[in-house]
Amino acid sequence: MTDDVVGYEQRGAVAVITLQRPPVNALGQPLRQGIKDRLVEALADGAVQAIVLVGSGRGFSGGADITEFGKTPQAPHLREVIEVAELGSKPVVAAIHGMALGGGYELPLGCHYRIATPTARVGQPEVKLGIIPGAGGTQRLPRLIGIEPALDVIVAGDPVPAPKALELGMIDAIVEGADLTAEAVAYAEGLLSDGKGPRVTRDLTDKIGTADEVAAAFERSRQMIARRARGMRAPEACVEAVEAAITQSFDDGMAKERELFLECVQSDQSAAQRHAFFAEREVAKIPDVPADTPTRTIETAAVLGAGTMGGGIAMNFANAGIPVQVLESSQEALDRGLDLVRKNYAGSVSRGRMTQEKMDAAVGQITGTLDYADIKDADIVIEAVFENMDIKKEVFAKLDATCKAESILATNTSTLDVNEIAAATGRPDKVIGTHFFSPANVMLLLENVRGAASSDETIQTVMQLSKRINKVGVLVGVCYGFVGNRMLHAYSREANFLIEEGALPQQIDKVIYDFGLPMGPFAMGDMAGLDVGWRIRQERAKTHPSNQRYSSIGDRLCEMGRFGQKTSAGWYKYAEGSRTPEPDPEVEELIIGTAKELGIERRDLSDQEILERCMYPLINEGAKILEEGIAMRPVDIDIIWIYGYGFPVYRGGPMFYADLIGTKTVYDVMQRLHETHGELLKPAPLLERLAKDGKGFYDA
Ligand code: NAD
């Protein structure tokens, strides 16, 4: 059995052990057993003087077999396998191509020498799954490369490209030859002829800095965590494990690593992050659209409108190397839009996030026009003009008349009916929604909205295109607000009622921030512009007069000219040129006055009550969306919220979070809220069913 997953051959005095478990040599039990057996065999064989470990297929090893998580671990553990290599009497060389990540890099760390191809990437990405390296990574890496770089690699979790890895000392050499195994054998022979024996990582001490240097490194790492990984346990656990590497013996440090690893791997946070990892892959698969559906090649694109969204959308295409034309209604608007795009790029260059060369290449992909005839051959057109049905229909009729028959016509509308827009064309099968989030060049989510007539080909093409332009595409159906904003609406509606009932914006925003979102609903409203929602409500009131009840305070702020950050006043006030919200007594007065007018007796609200009142209606709306088939699966909702709204990945998205706390808990609170506050908070039938059956959204 192990012969299938591990190859073994002897070349002269060098034994070559090949990991061969496609697709990524995940270190599941059979592979661990095979490597250990072959190491033992090679160490015992008098004709073998050195050993090479190499991977077949796409890389050395992608790390642990994640499907083993949560099950009783089967011997031999990776730690044991690594120990056999490290403590053996013969030099062991790890030869890395593709990737050596997680456990897949901890194994080379326990080898005595590491060589890699120029394109290989190595690292410890465990933290991204809410865990820490568990097979000695936190103990060996600091000894090999020093505390500060080891902290950077382990706490950030980003894979390190070979040239950088060489600079840091994570690998000893880069080899250029096409036959890595031959290179590795030659390297091992070189060691033998130079009389170099095993170099045991656990015994290295020369890279550990002075006490002061070390203290500064830990301090810096903790500051980085506070900024970038707020609320997450695993990054801090990584730091604690690395601390043990300098304050304790190797064996005690390994014990500490194990303890921290177990704490993390059994945590809800890690379960949520692993869920999110798989969910992101899952959303790319559309159950009713076969994966082998033929797609259209997208070689050129056009964007209509160079406003807030259009410019950012065009940048995505340019960044992906797809030439894109931007069409505007006037030269002035076009110039303004393209100028902003250039300024955006220049900002990235000045912040060191992009090279001038890359900027020039991207800007070179974007051209402006006022003439529909210029965009007639575009493979896809994305419309981002004003949010007005009459204008959209007119634009789509014109596009339909001008563009080649194969062009896909997409709309970036956030509230309008994609089917009605499609009906303005003679090719509704080629019409689809592509709902970008603002800022469109930054936000990773792309809510792709399938119309009733959108063809499989159109859907599949746009889902694949999403990936190509570096977005996470999620397919949803047509309804008001689609998935994300419809759920957001339920949440901000309740947040607004809460301030009538007794809370203040700053209290609610703090609860939501502490829960893990980047900001609460009021700070977010000020950032996006309160007038946006105000105008939408006014429009909606015309077409849907029986519109749902909502708190009027937001409208009153707009009537006072308080549109948010752009007017230095909204739910908060802002010092000139500042984006830092400050509580405003004038707003508090307005809130208290409004409550009085409405005859509401304000009361103190606990943080827990606020959290439940905001989050549970959001989940409840998600349940309705699932029932209506607007979202196909709970994963689609979770990914939308993680990538579109900054829902904390360590809570797994709203539907996963609901399962964690229990659908019964959510249902019971909704039931109580329904009794107190009426129809808007009625529990969704799906939520009720799940709660009564003792099931979660992911069991349904
Ligand atoms: P915007 O007002 O900033 O820009 C619209 C642009 O379209 C303007 O530059 C205008 O000159 C141009 N335009 C108008 N009519 C045109 C026509 N007939 N032909 C060509 N250009 C025309 O608006 P925006 O915020 O960029 O929104 C655009 C679309 O994106 C809307 O449908 C909106 O609902 C949607 N959307 C906006 C956001 C957001 O946060 N702003 C987010 C998601 C989706």
Residues whose N, C-alpha, C, O or C-beta is under 5 A from the ligand:
A	BS01	NAD	L304 G305 A306 G307 T308 M309 G310 L327 E328 S329 A333 A384 V385 F386 E387 N412 T413 S414 F436 F437 S438
